Amino acid sequence: MWRGILISLLISGPAQACQLALLLAVDVSGSVDRDEYRIQMDGLAHALRDGIVADALVDQQAQVSLVQWTGETRQKQTIPWTAISSHGDVLALAEQIENDPRVWRNYSTAIGEALVLSRRAFATVAQCTRKVIDVSGDGVSNEGLEPAGQRGPLNDAGITVNAIAIETDDTDLTAYFFENVITGPGAFVVTARGFEDYPAQIKRKLQRETIRQVTYLAE
């Protein structure tokens, strides 16, 4: 019996290591109303179900988590790190995101604190090769720590921060995110022209974030 188990293990080989830890940091500040929150969560779930994104997550044996963030003392990892080993895991995660209840409303925008909590969350997935925070937001930070001040600790931890700027006025949030939020090799900002444009842009963003390492490994 033991000989048969040993042969089976040799054939199957060692378990593939996690190549990507992806943390989705969702803005739930007071500027985001009920419908806009729903657009974000449904948009994320739809993007995860995209074939390109799902294949990349499975291929990389990814770990995915979700943080809701708003004011200075209000950030929470509402969906813990979830291992993605199959397309069934992706579908289950997408459903969980669709049903994730909103934790806060009517508070300020503290991007610096959101980055601090997100950085600390990676301690439990330190084995993953690549670590990425995906920040969504529709406004500049107006409370708490300056997000630009978090770049040093994030870089030291090997964490890349990308962002999706949901433009709703003439603030030029895309430029603000470029200058103050994103960091790490190849970090980028995607622009959504209002919340109605968010689903299409978050899908494009997740495709770019997830397939980059797959392409690199294939070279």
ZAMARGU-4260 file (C-alpha; in steps of 0.2 Angstrom, whole numbers, plus 5000, padded with zeros to 4 digits):
<rodrens>
0) 5000/5000/5000 | 5014/5012/5005 | 5023/5008/4989 | 5008/5013/4979 | 5006/5030/4989
5) 5024/5034/4986 | 5023/5031/4967 | 5007/5042/4966 | 5016/5056/4975 | 5031/5055/4963
10) 5020/5055/4948 | 5010/5070/4954 | 5025/5080/4960 | 5026/5093/4974 | 5011/5105/4976
15) 5013/5121/4965 | 5018/5136/4976 | 5008/5152/4976 | 5014/5164/4963 | 5002/5178/4966
20) 4994/5186/4982 | 4981/5198/4976 | 4972/5210/4989 | 4957/5219/4983 | 4955/5235/4993
25) 4937/5242/4990 | 4932/5260/4994 | 4917/5261/5005 | 4918/5279/5010 | 4904/5292/5011
30) 4906/5297/4993 | 4901/5279/4988 | 4882/5277/4988 | 4873/5260/4989 | 4871/5258/4971
35) 4890/5262/4968 | 4895/5250/4981 | 4885/5237/4972 | 4893/5241/4955 | 4910/5239/4963
40) 4906/5222/4971 | 4897/5215/4956 | 4910/5222/4944 | 4924/5213/4954 | 4914/5197/4954
45) 4911/5198/4935 | 4929/5202/4932 | 4935/5187/4942 | 4924/5176/4931 | 4932/5182/4916
50) 4941/5167/4907 | 4958/5176/4906 | 4958/5181/4924 | 4951/5165/4931 | 4964/5155/4921
55) 4978/5166/4927 | 4973/5164/4945 | 4972/5145/4944 | 4988/5144/4935 | 4997/5154/4948
60) 4988/5145/4963 | 4984/5163/4969 | 4978/5169/4985 | 4965/5182/4985 | 4958/5193/4999
65) 4946/5208/5000 | 4947/5223/5011 | 4934/5236/5014 | 4941/5253/5018 | 4935/5271/5023
70) 4940/5282/5037 | 4955/5283/5048 | 4950/5269/5060 | 4939/5259/5048 | 4947/5246/5037
75) 4943/5228/5038 | 4948/5212/5029 | 4930/5206/5026 | 4936/5191/5015 | 4951/5182/5021
80) 4965/5175/5010 | 4957/5162/4999 | 4967/5149/4990 | 4963/5147/4971 | 4967/5130/4965
85) 4953/5127/4952 | 4940/5137/4943 | 4927/5131/4956 | 4937/5141/4968 | 4936/5156/4957
90) 4917/5155/4956 | 4915/5152/4974 | 4926/5168/4978 | 4916/5178/4965 | 4900/5173/4974
95) 4907/5178/4991 | 4912/5195/4985 | 4894/5198/4977 | 4887/5194/4994 | 4900/5203/5005
100) 4889/5215/5016 | 4895/5233/5017 | 4903/5236/5034 | 4903/5256/5034 | 4895/5271/5025
105) 4896/5290/5028 | 4914/5291/5033 | 4930/5299/5026 | 4944/5293/5014 | 4959/5287/5023
110) 4970/5278/5009 | 4986/5278/5020 | 4977/5268/5033 | 4970/5256/5020 | 4988/5253/5013
115) 4994/5250/5031 | 4981/5237/5035 | 4983/5229/5017 | 5002/5228/5019 | 5000/5219/5036
120) 4988/5207/5029 | 5002/5199/5018 | 5010/5192/5033 | 5000/5176/5032 | 5004/5174/5013
125) 5022/5177/5014 | 5026/5162/5004 | 5018/5169/4988 | 5031/5175/4975 | 5022/5191/4969
130) 5011/5202/4981 | 4999/5215/4974 | 4987/5227/4981 | 4973/5233/4970 | 4966/5249/4977
135) 4949/5257/4970 | 4944/5274/4975 | 4933/5289/4969 | 4942/5302/4979 | 4959/5309/4986
140) 4964/5304/5004 | 4957/5317/5016 | 4960/5309/5033 | 4974/5301/5042 | 4991/5295/5036
145) 4998/5302/5019 | 4997/5287/5006 | 5014/5292/4999 | 5022/5290/5015 | 5018/5271/5014
150) 5028/5268/4999 | 5044/5264/5008 | 5037/5250/5019 | 5027/5243/5005 | 5043/5243/4994
155) 5053/5235/5008 | 5039/5221/5009 | 5040/5218/4990 | 5022/5223/4988 | 5016/5232/4972
160) 5001/5244/4973 | 4990/5247/4958 | 4975/5258/4957 | 4959/5261/4948 | 4954/5279/4949
165) 4935/5281/4948 | 4934/5299/4941 | 4917/5308/4946 | 4923/5326/4945 | 4937/5337/4939
170) 4949/5332/4953 | 4961/5322/4941 | 4961/5307/4953 | 4971/5297/4940 | 4986/5309/4942
175) 4984/5309/4961 | 4985/5290/4962 | 5000/5291/4951 | 5009/5303/4962 | 5003/5297/4979
180) 4997/5279/4979 | 5004/5267/4967 | 5022/5259/4970 | 5032/5245/4964 | 5039/5238/4948
185) 5027/5241/4934 | 5014/5249/4945 | 5000/5257/4935 | 4983/5266/4937 | 4968/5262/4927
190) 4954/5276/4924 | 4936/5273/4926 | 4925/5287/4919 | 4912/5286/4933 | 4905/5271/4942
195) 4896/5265/4926 | 4913/5262/4918 | 4920/5253/4933 | 4915/5235/4928 | 4924/5236/4911
200) 4939/5244/4918 | 4941/5233/4933 | 4941/5218/4921 | 4954/5226/4911 | 4964/5230/4926
205) 4963/5212/4933 | 4968/5204/4917 | 4984/5215/4916 | 4988/5212/4935 | 4986/5193/4934
210) 4993/5188/4917 | 5009/5198/4918 | 5018/5185/4929 | 5011/5171/4918 | 5019/5179/4903
215) 5035/5181/4912 | 5036/5163/4917 | 5033/5158/4899 | 5047/5167/4892
</rodrens>
